[in-house]
Amino acid sequence: MASDKIDEEQPNSREELFRLVWTMPSEQVAAHLGISGVALGKRCAKLGVPKPPRGYWARYRNRADRPIPPLARISHDGIKESG
């Protein structure tokens, strides 16, 4: 029943995945979700969720004022909308 546990831990929305990848490093998010870092990257790309750039967590560790971009809306035809 390990697959049931993994399914329960999966983010239910783009917004939740976005929140996770911008609140902790990708390797921690992947471990939390029970997937690999590569699988996390693919999921983010598929859902249009931006990930922090390389070095982000080293630079902004323990800072509450770290920059977080807005999550772009995606229209019904899969095209990102600004704003």
C-alpha positions as CSV (number, residue, x, y, z in Angstrom):
1,M,0.0,0.0,0.0
2,A,3.0,2.3,-0.4
3,S,1.5,3.7,-3.6
4,D,-1.6,4.9,-1.6
5,K,0.7,6.8,0.7
6,I,2.6,8.4,-2.2
7,D,-0.7,9.4,-3.9
8,E,-1.9,11.1,-0.7
9,E,1.3,13.1,-0.5
10,Q,1.1,14.4,-4.1
11,P,0.1,18.1,-4.5
12,N,-3.5,18.5,-5.5
13,S,-2.9,21.6,-7.6
14,R,-0.3,23.7,-9.5
15,E,-0.6,26.2,-6.7
16,E,0.3,23.7,-4.1
17,L,3.3,22.4,-6.1
18,F,4.4,26.0,-6.6
19,R,4.2,26.7,-2.9
20,L,6.3,23.7,-2.1
21,V,9.1,24.4,-4.6
22,W,9.4,28.0,-3.4
23,T,9.4,27.1,0.3
24,M,12.1,24.5,0.3
25,P,14.9,23.2,-1.9
26,S,13.9,20.8,-4.7
27,E,15.7,17.8,-3.2
28,Q,13.6,18.2,-0.1
29,V,10.3,18.6,-2.0
30,A,11.1,15.5,-4.1
31,A,11.9,13.5,-0.9
32,H,8.7,14.8,0.7
33,L,6.7,13.6,-2.3
34,G,8.6,10.3,-2.6
35,I,9.8,11.0,-6.1
36,S,13.2,11.8,-7.7
37,G,14.5,15.3,-8.4
38,V,14.2,14.6,-12.2
39,A,10.5,13.5,-11.7
40,L,9.9,16.7,-9.8
41,G,11.4,18.8,-12.6
42,K,9.3,17.0,-15.2
43,R,6.1,17.5,-13.1
44,C,6.9,21.2,-12.7
45,A,7.6,21.6,-16.5
46,K,4.4,19.7,-17.4
47,L,2.3,21.9,-15.1
48,G,4.0,25.2,-15.9
49,V,5.4,25.7,-12.4
50,P,8.6,27.8,-12.3
51,K,11.4,26.4,-10.1
52,P,14.0,28.5,-8.3
53,P,17.2,29.0,-10.3
54,R,20.4,27.2,-9.4
55,G,21.9,28.8,-6.2
56,Y,18.7,30.3,-5.0
57,W,18.6,28.5,-1.7
58,A,22.3,29.1,-1.0
59,R,21.8,32.8,-1.6
60,Y,18.4,33.3,0.2
61,R,18.7,30.7,3.0
62,N,16.9,31.9,6.2
63,R,15.7,35.1,4.5
64,A,12.0,35.9,4.7
65,D,12.3,38.6,2.0
66,R,13.5,36.2,-0.8
67,P,12.0,36.9,-4.2
68,I,9.2,34.7,-5.4
69,P,7.7,35.2,-8.8
70,P,4.0,35.1,-9.4
71,L,2.5,31.9,-10.7
72,A,1.4,32.5,-14.3
73,R,-2.2,31.5,-15.2
74,I,-2.7,28.9,-17.8
75,S,-5.6,29.2,-20.2
76,H,-7.8,26.3,-21.2
77,D,-5.7,25.7,-24.3
78,G,-2.5,25.4,-22.2
79,I,-1.0,28.8,-23.1
80,K,0.4,30.8,-20.2
81,E,-1.2,34.1,-19.5
82,S,0.6,36.9,-17.9
83,G,-0.7,38.6,-14.8
